[in-house]
Amino acid sequence: MTSALVLGGGGVAGIAWEAGIVTGLRQEGVDLGTADSIVGTSAGSVIGTLIATGADLEAAIAHQVAVDTGPAPVVDLDGVMRAFAILFDPSLEPQEARRRVGQMALAAPVDHQAARIAAIGERLPIKEWPDRDLQITAVDAETGEFIVWDRASGAPMVLAVASSCAVPMVFPPVEIGGRRYVDGGVRSPTNADLAAGAGTLVVLEPLGHLSPRATLEAELRAAGTPRSLVIQPDEAAAAVFGENVLDPALWGPAYKAGLAQAAGLAEPARAVWTP
């Protein structure tokens, strides 16, 4: 029976909280890092890559606490709201909705791709694809096509992760092979349907307290996994996240919130994850 770990998007808070959950569960004897397949979207692409490459999660977060001390990125709230309105417009075919949001991202006055890629690289101690099934999601900004990067895709791993983290109108689309890509969360905060075929599935959903349930429920049905567990921030963690999950000040507090929450998740996680 194969196992899959799906790691959803959620900014700085999401990366740190997911690292705390995974570390805390390991301390309780449940190692999600043994997954046969890891699917990462946006923030989840960072933590998924750290897990897949065998990085020390606690050390990785401590490093970010030390080096990422700048102000929170400026978010165009009006632009973000327009993008959400497009993505949730039932009259639009999903790829067309993604294409329109991609066009907005391409036109946005954010042009610091080199600095953004360097910042993503700073988060990844190992920068080459691991010899295991790591899938990183993105969206072609020009066509709206959903893309899944892996070690066979030919995309450099750091660029793949950067593309998955390219939040439209906040960070610039990332160029890979002459095309430009935006955040895999434009398709879904989790993309859990990529775990189809797994016998066991755990989904970490940092924005689960904010996301419509129908999307993930449809993905879980499509995955058809017989045993699954979805983990969302508890009330205490959600309070730590606040209003801007991209704020670098959240690296430490969100990690600690994940650690604290993990203690109460050990039994349900063990029931699903243990063969």
Residue pairs with C-beta under 8 A, 6 or more apart in sequence:
1 199
1 200
1 275
2 36
2 37
2 197
2 198
2 199
2 200
3 34
3 35
3 36
3 37
3 198
3 199
3 200
3 201
3 202
3 273
4 35
4 36
4 37
4 38
4 39
4 195
4 198
4 200
4 201
4 202
4 223
4 225
5 32
5 33
5 35
5 37
5 38
5 39
5 48
5 51
5 201
5 202
5 204
6 39
6 44
6 190
6 191
6 192
6 194
6 195
6 201
6 202
6 203
6 204
7 18
7 38
7 39
7 40
7 41
7 43
7 44
7 45
7 47
7 48
7 204
8 14
8 41
8 42
8 43
8 44
8 185
8 189
8 190
8 203
8 204
8 205
8 206
8 207
8 208
9 41
9 42
9 43
9 44
9 183
9 184
9 185
9 189
9 190
9 206
9 207
10 17
10 18
10 42
10 43
10 44
10 189
10 206
10 207
10 241
10 245
11 42
11 43
11 167
11 206
11 244
11 245
11 246
11 247
11 250
12 43
12 64
12 68
12 245
12 246
12 247
12 248
12 250
12 251
12 254
13 43
13 206
13 240
13 241
13 242
13 245
13 246
13 247
13 250
13 254
14 42
14 43
14 44
14 47
14 206
14 207
14 245
14 254
15 43
15 46
15 47
15 61
15 64
15 123
15 251
15 254
16 61
16 64
16 250
16 251
16 252
16 253
16 254
16 255
16 258
17 206
17 233
17 237
17 241
17 254
17 255
17 257
17 258
18 43
18 44
18 47
18 204
18 206
18 258
19 47
19 50
19 57
19 58
19 60
19 61
19 255
19 258
20 61
20 254
20 255
20 256
20 257
20 258
20 259
20 260
20 261
20 262
21 204
21 231
21 258
21 259
21 261
21 262
21 265
22 32
22 33
22 47
22 51
22 57
22 204
22 258
22 262
23 57
23 58
23 255
23 258
23 259
23 262
24 258
24 259
24 260
24 261
24 262
24 263
24 265
25 31
25 32
25 262
25 265
25 266
25 269
26 32
26 33
27 262
28 262
28 263
28 265
28 266
28 269
28 270
29 266
29 270
30 266
30 269
30 270
30 273
30 274
32 51
32 202
32 269
32 273
33 51
35 51
35 202
36 133
36 198
37 133
37 135
37 195
37 198
38 48
38 51
38 52
38 132
38 133
38 134
38 135
39 48
39 135
39 137
39 191
39 192
39 194
39 195
40 46
40 47
40 48
40 49
40 134
40 135
40 136
40 137
40 161
40 164
41 136
41 137
41 164
41 183
41 184
41 185
41 188
41 189
41 190
41 191
42 137
42 164
42 165
42 167
42 183
42 184
42 185
42 189
43 165
43 206
44 164
44 190
44 204
44 206
45 136
45 137
45 160
45 161
45 164
45 165
45 184
46 120
46 123
46 124
46 161
46 165
47 57
48 134
48 136
49 124
49 134
49 136
49 157
49 161
50 57
50 60
50 123
50 124
50 125
51 57
52 130
52 132
52 134
53 124
53 125
53 126
53 130
54 126
54 130
55 124
55 125
55 126
58 255
60 123
60 125
61 251
61 252
61 255
64 123
64 248
64 251
65 251
65 252
67 122
68 119
68 122
68 248
68 251
69 248
70 248
71 248
72 244
72 246
72 247
72 248
72 249
73 170
73 171
73 246
74 170
75 169
75 170
75 244
75 246
76 108
76 169
76 170
79 104
79 108
79 168
79 169
80 168
80 169
80 170
82 104
83 101
83 104
83 168
83 169
83 186
86 92
86 97
86 100
86 101
87 97
87 98
87 101
87 186
88 212
89 97
92 100
94 144
94 187
95 143
95 144
95 145
95 146
96 144
97 144
98 139
98 144
98 145
98 146
98 186
98 187
99 142
99 143
99 144
100 144
101 144
101 168
101 182
101 186
102 139
102 140
102 141
102 142
102 143
102 144
102 168
102 173
102 182
102 186
103 141
103 142
104 168
104 169
105 141
105 166
105 168
105 169
105 172
105 173
105 182
106 141
106 142
106 173
106 180
108 168
108 169
108 172
110 169
110 170
110 171
110 172
111 172
112 171
112 172
113 172
113 173
113 174
113 175
116 162
116 166
116 171
116 172
116 174
117 158
117 159
117 162
117 174
120 158
120 161
120 162
120 165
121 127
121 158
121 162
124 157
124 158
124 161
127 156
127 157
127 158
128 157
129 150
129 151
129 157
130 151
131 151
133 150
134 150
134 151
135 148
135 149
135 150
135 194
136 148
136 149
136 150
136 157
136 160
136 161
136 163
136 164
136 184
137 146
137 147
137 148
137 149
137 164
137 184
137 185
137 187
137 191
137 194
138 147
138 148
138 149
138 160
138 163
138 164
138 166
138 174
138 181
138 182
138 183
138 184
139 145
139 146
139 147
139 181
139 182
139 183
139 184
139 186
139 187
140 147
140 179
140 180
140 181
141 173
141 179
141 180
141 181
141 182
142 179
142 180
146 184
146 187
147 163
147 181
147 184
148 194
149 155
149 157
149 160
149 163
149 164
151 157
153 160
154 177
155 163
155 176
155 177
156 176
159 174
159 175
159 176
160 176
162 174
163 173
163 174
163 176
163 181
163 182
163 183
163 184
164 183
164 184
165 171
165 183
166 172
166 173
166 174
166 181
166 182
166 183
167 182
167 183
167 185
167 246
168 182
168 183
168 186
170 246
173 180
173 181
173 182
174 180
174 181
174 182
175 181
184 191
188 215
188 216
188 219
189 205
189 207
189 211
189 215
189 216
190 203
190 205
190 215
190 216
190 219
191 219
192 201
192 203
192 216
192 219
192 220
192 223
193 218
193 219
193 220
193 222
193 223
194 223
195 201
195 223
195 225
196 222
196 223
196 224
196 225
197 223
197 224
198 223
198 225
199 225
199 226
199 227
200 225
200 226
200 227
200 228
200 272
200 273
201 220
201 223
201 225
201 227
201 228
201 229
201 272
202 228
202 229
202 230
202 231
202 269
202 272
202 273
203 216
203 220
203 228
203 229
203 230
203 231
204 231
205 211
205 216
205 230
205 231
205 232
206 232
206 233
206 241
206 245
207 245
208 216
208 230
208 231
208 232
208 233
209 232
209 233
209 238
216 230
220 228
220 230
227 272
228 272
229 268
229 269
229 272
229 273
231 265
231 269
233 241
233 257
233 261
234 261
234 264
236 257
236 260
236 261
237 254
237 257
237 258
237 260
237 261
240 250
240 253
240 254
240 257
241 250
241 254
242 250
